[in-house]
Amino acid sequence: MCGEDVILLVILGSGFLGLLYAGYLAGTILKEDQGTDDMKKVAFAIQEGANAYLKRQFTTIAWFIIVLTIVLLFTSPPSEAQHVTGEKEGFDWFIAIGRSLAFLLGAVFSALVGGIGMSIAVRGNVRTTQAARSSFRNALKISFRTGSVTGMICVGLGIIGATIIYMIYKERCYEVLVGFGFGGCLLALFMRVGGGIYTKAADVGADLVGKVEKGIPEDDPRNAATIADNVGDNVGDCAGMAADIFESYEVTLVAAMILGTIALPPEKYGPVGVIFPLIVRAIGVLTSIIGTYLVQAKSEEEDAMRPIQRSFVISAILTIIGTFIVSKLYMPNGDMRFGWAVCFGLVLAICISYLTEYFTSYKEKPVQEIARSTQTGPATTILSGLSVGLESSVWSIFLIAIAIISSMMLFGGDVNLALYGISLCGMGMLATTGLIVSMDSYGPVTDNAHGIGEMTGVGHEGKTEEITNRLDAVGNTTKATTKGFAIATAAIAAISLFSSYIESSGLFKTGIRINTPLVFVGFLFGGGIPFLFSSLLVRAVGRAAGKMVEEVRRQFREIPGIMEGTARPEYAKCIDIATSAAQKELIGPGLLAVLAPIIVGFMFGAEALGGYLVGIIISGQLLAVFMANGGGAWDNAKKFIEAGNYGGKGGDCHKASVIGDTVGDPLKDTSGPALNPLIKVMNLIALLIAGLIMKYGLVSDGAFVLRGITLVVVVLATIIVGIAIINSKKEAFGGK
């Protein structure tokens, strides 16, 4: 057995170690006390609703995944023999079948990460509530380790899938890995969109009627939408986000491995350019295990954010040390520049973490300014939140730009090595993915824990409500932070994938000439798509929330005794409304994501599609950060007031903050995060169809040519997208 085989087995072993650690954590969590019978009943209702939603979600999108698996058989690049002979027909079926199966594997793994993670989250929530009745430290440990199960499954499956594909396809693995990344990315897009619509329809509906109209607390059992709201926390922020981070983890790895074969050609350097990213991922698995285990508060009074930040910094430092050692011992001539490129990504991750915390934490000035603006009403509250979101997107772009420039400067004028360095920077950002996903999944667990306490009355015992509030407030910040990670890596991974597209389409000779009219048109289309996509999602949330509001109002109006607490609301009807709406509404945005780059590419040519990708990367990144941070700031401004500031719960300031939070909810939890997989889905589709565009596109040598079948495909795709957009123009809030 050669040294390369030993390294690959060690990398594969690290993936299985991550899965074993996840199993160990799950076992310890399930042994914890679930509390009273009432707590168990509420928790079971949440479990039932979440599982029912996920089952319908997978049923809805299964046909789409199966169809694309078949279609991908015909996107394979020419075989090696064809390159030599110059033949124009036929495919390399070994690669074609591998790419299709890898796509299916990526989709299944993404579904498993989201599904299993959500399953443990809806069991850890009630145990966190019970722990909060006696100890903040224990409640923090249980809630974070519940999230860590998802994190370790994510990294374990991710590294196992990529390593096995490399072991089978060796130097041609990058042609198959594109399918693996696309599968995870597309499934994450659907789960992000569907979960985001579900959770915000329930949340907005519950808040507008419960808090604003009836003046009752959040998670009050008299509100029929409360169970649906708690279910939504899991299907959106746990299942959806876990799948999202998984695809980010995969796509950054795929991009680095693809560019590694270009920057360090295997015939000269061997497989080091491809294997190095896998080694970095293996190091990240080990440091994530250490990091998640170290999340423990030093005292009952310590802020929950401090142990999380400590563990992240420790994990990052250990990853940097390990990466530098590997660079010295494994890379050509002990070149440490590759280690520095990964290091820049980790530093960027830390900077993004603190930047996001600054703009979204209720302890920082921006959120407190939003809370102060509630004194003059909802309008100024909304304006203040908009300004926070807009500003934060600019600083985020600056940080990403600095990291990219730093990575490029490491490798001087060598363009291929510089692009490889940028991809390694993206790898560095998600090197501690196990810990990052843990931070995100921790959020819905603590949110549910607070809701279960409120609905069963145990939250009013002793310090239980204070503890769950502290955990929940930090959970909002960690969710915002992980959204920042995912969005930032989307930009860097997209740049890497874009470079691969330029290589595959043959545009590396001419570049993207933006002064060419068709390219500029592509650039304009790409810049506009994130706004159109976001519009579809916000409208979808509006329609679903409108139905939810009408149902909750109906129950208050028609079921005697709800407000007095003597009658039980019909929770199941609200769950069904949110579930049905999410499945119906996710199809349109999904079709737009898949078909738009196909239309642009085949209609205007490969170079115009390149301009399109540039446009979507720029506008998508800016818009995503604006919505994610603005929404997070509104949410924590509400929690700042609920903590007793500016009159506390029930006052005019509180009502204004609830309205601000309601505006921000679909931005931060639906459209904003969904832009992350959207950017990468479109870049991956462009990479997959690059060869077909060069052969069958309607533009050849700058002139339009008539190709009947291609024209039919473009027209049909355009009609489908048009129908999806028209369908989204229905009245949003309760219209007929």
Order of alpha helices (4+ residues) and beta strands (2+ residues): alpha-alpha-alpha-alpha-alpha-alpha-alpha-alpha-alpha-alpha-alpha-alpha-alpha-alpha-alpha-alpha-alpha-alpha-alpha-alpha-alpha-alpha-alpha-beta-beta-alpha
